[in-house]
């Protein structure tokens, strides 16, 4: 089966391909000739995933899936949430985002948080949603150099390392994106 993954984020594409393990032929946006930035203007993580999937299906005619991910911090009433990628400004700089987050939590004792990924799948004229959540805490400092985004400050439950300290094999088994992607794969396998 061929599916478009509505992303140009090389890190995300690599992570999803690793999780899919060859079960689906994945096409990136650039492979279908989509080089524009797809608007992410929804007020929710689910809404952004839907916007991106619909954009590709409507404009390019492909079955596709799109994801959106947010880091939701309890002490910050769910922020940065839908604005995770641009929390510190429009430039999407991970270090600036992490620095702003650590500063916002400086005097907070509750550092609990969760990563949430929603995948919107457009397949044969019907839309399906899959949600993956991993709970954890925000560390006091950045540690590790694996992964991307907020990985150096997010420590998943039952682990003493941050996502950025874990191997990609472990992260790809326990992450929010892995959970949502497994649901997607199970669904696709059940429709064959």
N, C-alpha and C positions, 0 to 999 in steps of 0.2 A: 504494500500500500504506500502511496505517495501522499504526503501532507506538507503544506507550507507551514513553517513556524514563523509567525509574524514578528520577527525580531532581526535587528542587525547587530545586537550585542554579542560579540564573539565569545565572551565568557559564558553567557547564558546558553548559547547554541552548543558550545562544547560540553557544558554540564548536561543539557538535555540529551544530546547524542550519546553520552556515556550512560545515562540512565536508561535510554531506549535500547541500548545494546544491540543495534542492528535490526530490531523488530519492525521498524517503519523507516522508509526512505524519507529523510527530512530535507526539505528545500528551504533555503533562507530567502529573505526578501530580495537580496541582491540577485539571487539565482532566477527569480521570476521577473526581474527588471524593475522592482520597486526600490527606488533610491531616495524617495522623499521621507521626511520625518512624519510618522503617523501621529495625529493629534491625540494627546492624553488629557482630555479636558473634563472627564467625569469626576464626580465628587466622591466616588468610592473605588476601591481596588477592583471589585467585580465590574463596575461600569467601564473602567479603562480596558480591561481584558476584552469585554464585549465590543467596545469601540474599535479596537485594533483588529479583532477577528472579522468584524463586519466590513471594515474598510477594505481588507484584502479580498474578501468574498465578493463584495459589490463592485470593486474597481477592477479586479483581475480575474474573477470568476473561478477561483480555486477553493476547494475544501481546505480549511486551515484551522490552526489553533493559535491562540495568543495568550500570553500570561501577563499578569501584573502582580507585583509583590510589594508588600509594605512591611515595615517594622513598626509594631504598635507597642508603645511603652505605657504601662499603666499609670505611673506617676504623672505622665504628661497627657492624660486623657486620650490615649490612643495615638498621639503624635509620635513620629512624623507621618505615619500611616500612608495615605495615598500620595503624600508629598515627599516620600522617603528619598527618591533620587535627586530631588532639588530642594532639600530641606534648608541648605545654607545659601541657596540662590540658584539661578537658572543654569549655571555652568556645570552642574552634575559632578562636582568634585567630591570623591569619597572621603578624603581627609578633612575637608571643610565640614562635611556633613557629620562625621564622627566627632570632630572637635566641638561643634555646636551642641550635639547631643550630650557629650560628657559634661560640658559647661552647664547645660540645662538641668542635669541630674546631680550637680556638685553637692548640693545640700539635701539630697533625697535619700532616705533610708530604703524606700521601696524601689528596687531596680528591676523588678519583674517586667518581662516583655514577651512578645511573641512575634515570630515572622509568619506572615500569611501570604500564600500564593493562591491565586485563582486562575484557572485555565478555562477559557471559553473556546469550545470546539464547534465549528460550523461544518457539518457533515451531511451531505445529500439533502440540503434544504432545512435541516433542523439544527437547533443550537443546544449544546449541553454545557453545564458548568461543573468543574471539579475543584475542590478546595483542600489545600494542605496547610496544616498549622504545626509549628514546633515552638514549644514554650521554653523559656530560659530566662537569663538575667543579663543585664548590661554590666560589663566589668568596669573597674575604675580606670583602667588604662588600656591602650591598644596593645595586643600581643598576637604574634604570628604573622606569617607572610603568604599563606595560602589563600585561595578564594578571592573574593572581591566585595565591594560595597561595605556593609557594616560588619562583615565577618570577623575583623580583629577585636570587636567590642561585644560580640554576642556569644555567650556561653550557654549551649543547650542543656536542658535538664539532664541529670544523670551523667554529666561529663565534667571534668575539671579543666578542659581546654576550651578555647574559643573555636568557632568554625574555622578561623584562619590558622589554627594550630593542628587541626585534624587533617588527616590525609583526604584526598578527594574521594577515595573509595568509601571511607566512613561517612563523610558528609553526604555523599550521593545516596547513602542508604537511609539517613535519618532526617534529611532536610525537608523543609516545607515544600520546596519545588519537587523533591523526590516523591513525597507523599501524593501531591496533586498529579504528578506525571504517572505514577503507578496506577492511580484511579483511571486516568486517561487510557493507559495501555490495556488495563483489564477490560475497560469498556470496548475498546477497539477490537480486542481479541474475541469478545463475546458477540460482536456483530459480523464476524467473518463468515 
